[in-house]
Amino acid sequence: MLTIKNLTAGYGASAVLHGVDLHVAEGQVVALIGPNGAGKTTLMRTISGLLPARSGSIDLNGREIANVPANRLALLSMAHVPEGRRVFAPLSVEDNLLLGGYTLLPKLFGYGPKARAGLDRVYALFPRLRDRRRQAAGTLSGGEQQMLAIGRALMSRPRLLLLDEPSMGLAPVMVQEVFATIARLRAEGTTMLLVEQFAESALALADYAYVMEGGRIAFSGPARDLAADRRVIEIYLNGSSA
């Protein structure tokens, strides 16, 4: 579904990604772990068109998407849940969700019925959002905002879901809830690329994993093999949440 080859990107004169290769097969959950500053979020932003690629290729379902603008990528069955949630704070929960599905909704007639299936799916995953559907998104807790950010992405019915640090800043009980949701999405066959600070939890959910260091892929392999790899254990799993 997603194939990245020799990708480089950065900010201004600073290069962050250096020849990254990565592959996500349909139906897989692929984890991307590594220390802060390794380039994980930069990679996610480059995939989703928020940051231009300097060289290399990004193939999504047989289509080259490197440097395709983010607003056009929203039409290509890919959704990005960014680091830090970034909900539309003044709008209601339900309006945030409807914005996530705007590419699928008719402009005039049939808007409500067309949106209902997506809303029902999100509310089934996150019953708390149904209870707060008329509440301003900015008044939600951090965990509820993360639920909303994931739900908003799901409204576009993506074939590929990019999740960037979904547990960041959440209380432990909410972290467990977010991971339970990711597990349910995995069981439904949703293809995901997951950047996560809790490496052990990410590897337990994933089929395959990559470890980034200094803007490069340092290790890769089946997630359960990396979880048992002495190098990965010593650097990332021995008391580290990177």
N, C-alpha and C positions, 0 to 999 in steps of 0.2 A: 504493500500500500504506500509506504513512504521509503524512499531511498535517497540518502545524502552522500555525495561523493566530493571529497577534497574541498570542503567548504571553508572559506575564510570570511571573517567579518569583524567589525570593530566600531569604535566611536572616534570620530575625528582622525587624528594621526595615530591613535592607539589601536593596534591589532589585538583582538581578544581570541578569536577562533583561528586555529592554524591547521588546516587540512583535515577537517573532521569527516569521518565516514561513519554512517549509521543506517540501520535498516529496521523497519517495523513492518512485520507481515500482518495481513488481515486477520483479525481475531486475537491478536497478541496484546498483552500488556508488557511494555518495555520500560524498565526503570533506568533513570539516569541519575547517578549519584556522584558525589565528589565534594571537596571542601568549598567553603565560600570563596568566590572569586575565580572558580575554575572555568567559568564560561557557560554554565548550564542555562541560566536565564537568557543570556545573549543568544544561545542557540535556539531557544524557543521563540524568541522575538524575531529572529531571522527566518525561521520556518514560516511563521505566521505573517510575514510581510511588514512587520513594524520596524524592522531594521534592514537596510539593504545588504545583500551579499556582495562581497568584493570579488570573489571568484568561486568556482565550483558549481555544483548542480544540486537542485532539490527536486526530486521527481515524486509527484503525488498521483497515484493511480494512472501512471503512464504519461502524465503531463508535467512539463517543466514549469516550476512555479517560482524559481529564484527571481526575486525582485518584482514579482506580481504584487500590486498594492493589496493591503489588507482587506479593503472593502470588496475587492473582487474575489479574494480567497474565501470570503464568507459564502459565496455562491458555489463553492467546490467541495462541499461536504466535509469541511474541517472547522473545528471550533477550538478556541484558545481560552482557557481559564487562567488569567494572568496572576502572577505573584501579587499579593496584597489585595485581592478581591475586586476592588474598583467598581462597586455598584453605583448606580445613579441615585445618590442619597436623597434628593427631594422627591423622587417619584415613588409611587407605591410599589410593594413587592410584585403585584400582578403586572403593573406597567413595565417593570424591569424585565419580567419574563416575556411579555409580549414583544418587547424590543429585541430579545434574543431570537424570536421566530419571524422577524420582519421579512426575511427573504422568501418565506413560504406562504405568507398571508396575502390574500387579495386586498387590493387598495380600497375597494368599496364594498360590494355585496359579498356576504358569506364570511366576513371577517371573524365573527364570533364562533360559529360552528367549526371553522377550519382551525382556530386556535385551541379549541376545547380539548382535543385529543392530546396535544402537547402539554397543556396545563394539567390535565388529569394525570398524565405520567409523572410530571414533576411533583405534584401534590401527593401522589402515592409514595414516591421516594422520600419526600420531606413533608410529612403531615403538618409540621410546625409552620411551614410557609403558607399552607392553606388557612390556618388559623390567623395568620398575620397578613393576609393578601391585600388588605386595604391600608396597612400600616406603611409609613414612609421608610424606605430601605435604610436610610441613615440612622434610624432609631433602633435597628436590630443589633443584637450582640455580634461579636466577631464570628462566632461559629455559625450563627444564622445567616450572616452576610456571605460566608463561604458556601453554605448550602444554596443561597440565592445565586451566587456566581456560577456554580456548577449547573444549577437548574436552568439559568439563562442560556448557557452554552448548549444544553441538551434540547432546548426548544427548536434549534435549527436542524435537529435530527442528523448530527454529524456521523460520518463513517469513521473519522479519526478525531479523537479528543486529546488535546494537549493540556495537561494539568501541571501547573508550575507552583510547587510548594503549597499544596492544599492544606497542610496542617500548621503552617507558620502562624505563630502567635495565638494559637488556640489552647484552651484549657484541656487537660488530659481526657476528660469525658467527651469533649467535642472532637478531639483527634480520633478517638475510637469510633465515633459516629461517622466521621468523614471516611475513614478506612472501610467501615462496613458498607458504606454507599459505593465506594470504588469496587469492592468485592461483588456487590450486586450487579453493577454495570459490567464487570468482567463476566459474570455468569450469563448475562444477556448477550454476550458476544461483542460488546463495544471494544473497538481497537483504541488503545491508549498509549501515549508517551507520557510518562510520569516522572517529574523532577520532585524529589522528596528529601527533606533533611533527616528524617528517621529512616536511615538506610536499611536497617534490619526489617522493618515493617514493609518497606517498598520491595525488598527482595523476596519476602514471603508471598507477596501478591503477584509478582511479575513472572513472566515466562522467560524473559531474556533481560540482560542488564548490561549497561555500559558504565564505566568509571571514568570521569573526566579529571584531568589535572593540567593546569596551565594552558587551557584552551585546546587540549588534545585528548583523544581517547587513550587512556593508559591501559585499561583492561576491558575485555568484553567476554561474554559467554552466557550459558544458561544461568538463570538467576540462582538456582539452588547450588550450582557449582561455585559461583562467586561467593555465596553465603558461607561456603565451607573452605574457601581459599585463604590460606594463612596470611598472605599479603593484605587482602581486603579486610580480614578480621582485625589484624594489628592496627591498620590505619583508620578504618571506617567503622568497624563494629565493636571495637574494644572501648566502650564508654564514649564513643563519638556519635553525634547526631548529624554529621555532615552528609 
